[in-house]
Amino acid sequence: MAEKNKMMEEPEEEMTVTLTLDDGSEIECLVLTIFEAGGRDYIALLPTEGIDAEEGEVYLYRYTEVDGEADLQNIEDDEEYEIVADAFDELLDEQEYDEMVGDDEEEE
């Protein structure tokens, strides 16, 4: 699981996913990270175009692999969503802290 929590480091190659929305439209998203919260895996996606991309909207989905293929599922429960959103926020805070500490060490 530790490998999944390496978020937003410079990847060798950016990973993207194409989502099909409820209205049938498709949107391409950058995979930010796959992380664990409440004993399940989740994925954080950032749209690459459109209004959500301009606003920095992040999509969170339940993530599993079925026969080696990624399977994304909507988070239907408000309580589950809050747990996932909080865990993602904590990862962001840790990443920002690591960057600040790393910058301070480089300046010395």
C-alpha positions in Angstrom: 0.0 0.0 0.0 2.9 2.4 0.6 3.5 2.6 -3.2 0.0 4.0 -3.7 0.6 6.9 -1.3 3.4 8.4 -3.3 1.3 11.1 -4.7 2.0 13.8 -7.1 5.7 13.2 -7.4 7.0 13.8 -10.9 5.9 10.7 -12.7 7.9 9.3 -15.5 4.8 9.3 -17.6 1.5 11.1 -16.8 -1.3 8.6 -16.4 -4.8 9.6 -17.6 -8.2 8.1 -17.5 -11.2 8.8 -19.7 -14.4 9.0 -17.6 -17.9 8.6 -19.1 -20.3 10.8 -17.2 -24.0 10.1 -16.5 -25.0 12.2 -19.5 -22.8 10.1 -21.9 -20.2 12.8 -22.3 -16.5 11.9 -21.8 -13.8 13.8 -19.9 -10.1 13.1 -19.7 -8.5 13.2 -16.3 -5.0 13.1 -14.9 -4.5 10.5 -12.2 -3.2 12.3 -9.1 -2.9 9.4 -6.8 -4.4 6.1 -5.6 -4.7 6.0 -1.8 -6.3 4.1 1.1 -9.0 5.4 3.4 -11.2 3.4 5.7 -9.8 0.1 4.6 -10.6 0.7 0.9 -8.7 2.1 -2.1 -9.7 5.4 -3.8 -8.4 7.4 -6.7 -8.1 11.1 -7.1 -8.6 12.5 -10.7 -8.0 16.0 -12.0 -9.9 16.9 -15.2 -7.6 18.2 -18.0 -10.1 20.5 -19.6 -13.4 22.3 -19.0 -14.7 24.3 -16.2 -13.8 21.7 -13.5 -10.2 21.8 -14.7 -10.1 25.6 -14.6 -11.4 25.5 -11.0 -9.0 22.7 -9.9 -11.9 20.4 -9.1 -10.7 16.9 -8.0 -12.9 13.8 -8.6 -12.8 11.1 -6.0 -13.9 7.5 -6.8 -13.7 4.1 -5.1 -10.9 2.1 -6.9 -10.5 -1.6 -7.4 -8.9 -3.8 -10.0 -10.8 -6.5 -11.7 -8.8 -8.9 -13.9 -6.0 -6.4 -14.0 -8.2 -3.6 -15.2 -9.1 -0.5 -13.1 -12.7 -0.3 -11.9 -14.0 3.0 -10.6 -17.2 3.3 -8.6 -19.1 6.3 -7.4 -19.0 7.1 -3.7 -22.7 7.2 -2.9 -22.6 7.6 0.8 -22.0 11.1 2.3 -20.2 9.7 5.3 -17.9 7.6 3.1 -17.2 10.6 0.9 -16.2 12.7 4.0 -13.8 10.1 5.1 -12.2 9.9 1.6 -12.1 13.7 1.2 -10.5 14.1 4.6 -7.9 11.4 3.8 -7.1 13.1 0.5 -6.8 16.5 2.2 -4.3 15.0 4.7 -2.3 13.6 1.8 -2.2 17.1 0.2 -1.1 18.6 3.5 1.7 16.0 3.9 2.9 16.6 0.3 3.0 20.4 0.9 4.9 19.8 4.2 7.4 17.5 2.5 8.0 20.0 -0.3 8.5 22.8 2.3 10.9 20.7 4.3 12.7 19.6 1.2 13.1 23.2 0.0 14.4 24.3 3.4 17.0 21.4 3.4 18.2 22.4 -0.1 18.7 26.0 0.9 21.1 25.1 3.8 
